[in-house]
Amino acid sequence: MKKITRILLALVSWIPALLGNRKRMFKVVGYPAFASLCFTIGLLWTFPTERVKARIVDEASKRQQLDISIGELGLAFPMGIEAHDVVIADKPDASGKNQLLPMEIKYLEASLSPIAGLSGEIVGDARMEIYGGVIDSHFKIDDQKKRYIVKLNAKGLRFDANPAIKTHLPDLPIKGRIDLDYDLDLDLKDTKRSKGKGEFKMFGVTLGPGKMEVPVPGMSTMNLDLPEVNLGKLISAIEIKDDTVEFTRWDHEKTDIETDATGSVRLRTPLGRSVANVNFRFKISESLLKSNDLFQIALSANKSAEGADGYYYFTMKGSLENPLWQKNRAAELKFRSKGKRRTPTRDKVDKSKSKLPKPKKAKPRKPTARKARKDYGKKDSAATPKRPSPMKHGARDRLTKDLVNGKDEDDQAVEELEEEPEEEDALEEEEDGTVEEDDAAVEEDDAAEEEGDEASADEPVEEDEADKTKEVQGEE
């Protein structure tokens, strides 16, 4: 960055000197401009058009087994080539027939980057007027031929202007147009680094009326009379992430034939060995079924592929070179889950907008105040189960002294519980099951003691205190 800044500053500093000296300015600027103009004119006049055309035809014939004819060939500014009326077809003695050929290109313009060519890369742009539409593309290929970056945009490609369809289906008229928009980055060395997106659009496509040759097992071919079939509008999209090509969209309007697809393709090297796992379904309208009995015969032969919703389900598996189509009624579940909305993850949920009721907080448990037993001498194992004493021996001795001095037993028990809260809490957790029984027993003891106090109200106080002291000492 510093070097570029210095060069720009040097150029700017020369401007006043060049303006002040016109002769010097003419030498610095005029001579290079005149030399470039002369080189361009000489190249256009002396460009070996016929020799380049013959070289292209020979290379295509030897390496690709193709027949190519070029109407006109010339140079395109700044570093490109243009051609008119280009026709590409299979050779008559070719072993395999290409379904995309013949191909007629009315205009072709291609250019390559000379700077990228120094490092072994192929970077260029191409523009074609073909099939009644236009295709614009940008491509980049690395020096090892392992990574391909392609941007393709096509608009207005018509079926009826495609000579390949007329050649392979001469008796079946097809109308409609196609639009394409793809941005792909394919890495054949490490397919996990591949990425990209693509969209396919089809508008107003109709088939027939006409005849179509259909291969039949046990027979060579059979001529099928097709009525006019309206395929309508179809929009599909794919996304490449890691090493997987996944269908992200498939919208087909309801016409004579409804279709839908979902699934993915795992990329492999070479691409022909990529593994497919694609589910496909279709449904034919009642009007089209009644128009030709062959449709009903074909559907009855594939009755095992019919789902509960009337669609016929198939699955394509295997490599792209040799795909295997199977009837798969179980694929109906995958299409049902296709439209379901996924549950958002916990970190993406906006709690402020959530309509779910907030969970109620649990109230803290209040400790139950228990009354100490007044009569420690009586132990009825049948009435009350044995349990450890809620107070230590030291607390029991202090309670005995307080009883001798005339303190109330309930108040003394509460004081002891307040002095030792930690021990009481620990015992509470262990004795939750017997708390209610103990409280009931204490209340019965209180009621019995009140009745006994009323009956012995006339007895001397000294005898009452002596009896209580003896009872406590007998318990210890």
N, C-alpha and C positions, 0 to 999 in steps of 0.2 A: 504493500500500500504506500509505503514511503517513497519507493522508486517511481511509482506511477505519479505521485504528487510532484516529485522533482521534475519529471519529464514535462508535465503540464505547465509548471511554472516556467520552465525553460522556453517552451513554445510561446507562452504568453509574452515573455520578455523579448522575443524576436519580432513581435508584431510592429512596434514603433520603428524598429530599424528597417523592416521590410517596406513599411509605408513611406518612410523617408527616402528610400533608395529604390526606385521603380525597376531599374535594371536588375538589381539583385533579387527583387521579388519575382520578376519574370523568370529568372534562372531557377529559383528554388521551386516555384509553383508551376510555371508554364511548361517546362521541359518534361516533368513526370506526367502531367496531364496529357500532353501531346503524344508521348510515347504510349500511354495506355489506350488512347483513342486509335492510334495506328495499329496496335496489337489486336484490338477488338475487331476492327474492320478487316484486317488481314485474315483473322481466324474465321470470320463469317464467309469471306470470299473463298478461302482455300480449304474449308472444312470438308473432309472426305465423306460426304453423305452416303454415297453408294457403298463404299468399302465398309463403313460402320454398319450399315443395314445388312449387308451380306454376312458380316461376322456374327451379328445377333441371331440371324436365321440359322447359321451353321451350328452355333453353340446350343441353341434350343433343340435342334434336330438330333444332335449326337447325345447330349446329356439327359434331356427330358423327354425324348421321344415325342416331340410336338412339331406340328407344322405351323409356322408363323408367317404371316404376310403383312407388310407395312406399306401404307400408301405414301406418306410423306414423312421425312425425318429431318430435324434441324436442331439448332441450339436455342436454349432458353436462357434469358438473363437472370442472374449473373453466371452461375455455374451449373447449368442444367441442360436437359435435352427434352424435346417435345416431338410427339409423333401423332399422326392422324390416320384414321381408318385402319386400326390394327385388328387382325383376326387371328385367334388362337384356336387350334383344333387338334384332335388326336391324329396320329399317323395311321394310314390305312392298315398297316401291318402291326400295329401296336397290340401287345398281349392283353392289357387291361383297358377298359373304357372308363374314362373320367366322366362322371355324371354332370360336372359343371361345364363341360365343353360341348359344343363350340362356344366361344366367347367373342363378342364384337365390341371393340372399344373405339368410340368415335374420336376421342381426344385424350391424350396421355401426356402429362408433364411430370418429370421427375428430376430431382436435384440432389446432389451429395455434398457433404461438407469436406473440403480438402484438408482442413486442419485436423478434423477427427480421423481422417484416413492416415495421417502420419503415425498415429499410435496403434493402428490396426483395427480401429472401430469403424463401423458403417453407420453413419448418421445421415438421414435424408428425409425428404418430403415428397409426396406423390399426390397427384390430383387426376381423377379420371371422370370422364363423362360416359356413363355406361348404363344400359337398360332403362334409358329415359330419365335417369337421375344423375346425381353427382356423389362421388366418394372422395373425401379428403382424409389423408393419413400422414402420420409422422412416425418414424420407426428409428430404433437404435439397437444395434447388435454389437456385443462386445467382441474383443479380439479372439476369444476362445470359442465363439459361437455357442455359448451356454446360457446367455441371458438375452431376452428379447423384450424390449419395451415398445409397445404399439398403442397408438391412439388413432382410433378409426371412427369416422362420422360419415354416415350415408343417409341420404334423403331422396325419397321419390323413386325408388327402384321398383319398376313395374314388371309383373309376371308376364304379361302379354308381349313385352319387348325383350324377353329372354330367349335367345335362339336354342339354348339347351333344352328348355321345356318343350318347345315346338318339335325338337328332334326326337326326344324320348316319349312324348305324349302327343303325337300328331293329331289324334282324333278327339282330344279332350281339351276344350278351351278353358283357360284359367285367367281370372282377372283379379286385380287388387294391387296394392303396393306395400313396400316394406321400408322401415326406417331402422337404422342401427346406430348405436352410440356405445363404444367400448374404450376403456382405458385400462390396459393390462400390463403387468410386469411379471413375466414368467422367467423363473430361474431354474433351469434344468439341472444345474449342478447341485443345488440345495433347494428342493421344492418347497420346503417350509418357509423360505423367504419370498415366495410368490405372493402377489397381492393384486387387487384390481376389482373393477366393477364393470358391468355391462348391461345394456337394455336392448330388448328386441320388441319392435312394434309392427303390427300387421293390421291393415285397414281395408275394409270392404272386399274381402277375398271371396270369390265364388268359383265353384267348379261346375263344368257342364253347361247344358246337357251334351252328352257325348259318350264315347266308348273308351273303356280302359282295360288293358290287359292285366290280369291278376294271376300270379302263379298259384297253382293248386297242387297239393301233394298227390303223387301218382299220375299227374298229368303235366303237360308242358305249361300251357297258359289257358286262360279262359277269358273271353271277351265279356265285360260287364257293362251293361247299359246303365249309365248314371243319369238321373234327372238333375236339375239344377240344385246344387247344394250350397247354402249360404253359411260361410264360416264366420262372417262378421269381423269383430275387432278383438285382437289379442295383444296383451302387453305382458311380457315376462322379463324378469331381471335376475341376474346372478351376482354373486360376490365371492371373490377368491381371498381366502384368509388362511395363512400357514400353507398347508398343502391340500386344501379342500375347496372344491367349487360347489357352492350351495345355492339352491333355488330360493331366492328371497321373495319373489312375487310371480304370480301367475293368475292373471285376470282375463277371463274369456266371457264375453257377453253371451246371453242365452240366444242361440240361433238353432239351426237344424242339428248341429252337433255341438255339445258342450264338452269341454276338456278341462283337465286340471292336472298338475304335476307337483311333486315335492320330492326331496331327496338330495343327494350329494354325489360328488365324484372325487375320489382320492387320486391326486396327481402322481404319476410315476414317470420315469425316464426309460425309453422314449414315451411320448404322450399317448401313443397307441396302446400302451399297456396300462393306462390309468384304469382304476377299478371303479365301476359304477354301481350305485345302489339307489335307483330312481324308481319311484312309484308313480303310476300314470292311471288315470281313469277317464272314461268318456260315457256319454249318454246321447242316444239318438232320439229325436223328437218323433211323436206319433205320426205326424203327417208324412215324414220321410220314410218311416217304416211301411206305411200303407202304399207308398208310391212304387215300391219294388219289393217283390217277395224274397229276393236274394239277401236283403238286409235281415229279414226275420230268420232266414236259414242260417246266416252267419252268426247271429246272436244266440240261436238255439244250440249251435255247436259249442258255444262258450258259456253255457248256462252256469257252470260251476264258478265262473268269475263274477257273477252278478251279486251285488250287495243288497242290503235291505232298502236302500234309497233309490234303487233302479240304475245305479252306475255299474259299469263293468271295470274291474280292477286288475291291473297287470303290474309286474315288477320287472325291471331290467337290471340284471346283475352280470358280473364278469367284466372282461376288458372291453375297451371301446373298439378294438379290432374285431373281436368275436363276441358281441353281446348276446345274452341269453334272456329271452322274454318268458315269463312264467305267469300263470293265472294265480292271483293272490287276493282272495276275498278278505283276508285279515288286514290288508292295507287300508280298509275303511276306517279303522281306529286311528291311524296316523293322519288321515285327512280330517277327522273330527277334532283331534288335538291341534291341528294346524291353525285353526281360527281362535283357539282359546288364548286368553291373555295370561301371560305369566305373572305369578305372584311376585311383587317386588321384594328385594332383599331387605333385611332389617336396617342396613345402613342407609338405604335410599328412601325409606318411609318418612314422610313429613308428619311428625307427631302433632303439629299445630293444626293441620287440616284433616287429621284422622277423625272419622265419625264414630269410632269404637268407644264405648264407655270406659272411663279410666278405672282401673281396679281399686277397690276399697282397701285402705290400709287397715291392717289388723290392730284392734285396740289393745293396749297393754293390759295384762291381767292384773287385777287388783288382789293383793294378798288378803286372804280371809282371816279375820281375827277370831281365834279360837279361845275358848274358855278352858282354863285348867280344871282338872277334876278336883273336887273337894274331898272326896273320900278316896284316899290312896290305899287304904287298908283292904278294901273290898276288891277282889279280883275274880270276876266271873268269866271264865274262859268261854262258856257257851254263849253269853250275851254279847261280849265284846272281844274281838281277836286281840292277841298279844301284840304289842308294838313297843319299840324302844321309847324310853321317857324323853319328852321334848326338852328336858333341862338336865344339865350335868349335876353331879353330886353336890358341888359347891353351891349352886343355885337352890337346890332342894333344902340344904341346911339353913340358908338364909330365909327361905320361905317358912321353915318351921319356927324360927325365932320370931318372925313377924306375926305368925298366927298366935304365938304365946302372948305377944304384946297387944293383941286385940285388933290387928289390921284385917281389913276385908280381903278374902282370898281372891276375888275377881280382880281387884285393883293390883294386888301383888303379882298375879300372873301376867297382867298386861305390862307391868314394869319390867318383869324378867324378859318378856319377849322383845321389848324395845332395847334392852341392854345387849342382847345377842341376836341381831337381825340376820347376820350371815348364816348362823347355824339354823335359824328358823327357816330361812329360804331353802336351804339344802334339804331339810327334812320335809318341807312342803312338797318338793318335787317327787320325793319317794312315797309320800303318804296321801297323794291326791285321791286314791281310790277309797280311803277310809275316813276322809274328813267329814263327810256328811253323817256317817254313823256315829262318829265321836261327838259331833255337835248335838245330835239327838240324845245321846246318853247323858251329856252334861246338862241339857235342859231338864231331863227327867230327874237328875240328882238335885238340881236347883229347886224344882217344885217340891220334891220330898223333903228337902232341908227346911224350906219355908214352912211347911206344915208342922215339922218337928219343932221349929222355933216357936210357933204359936202355942203348941201344946205345953211346952216347958218354959213358958214365960215367967211363971211364979217360982221356979227353982232358983236356988242361989247361983250367983254369977261365978263364984269360986269353984263350985263343983263342975259347972259347964266347961270352964277353962281347963280344969284338971283332966276331965274326960277326953277333951280334944288333944291334950298333950300326950296322953297315953296312947291314943289311936295312931298319932303320927309316929311315935317312937316304936310302936308295934310294927308299922310298915317298914321302917328302916331296919 
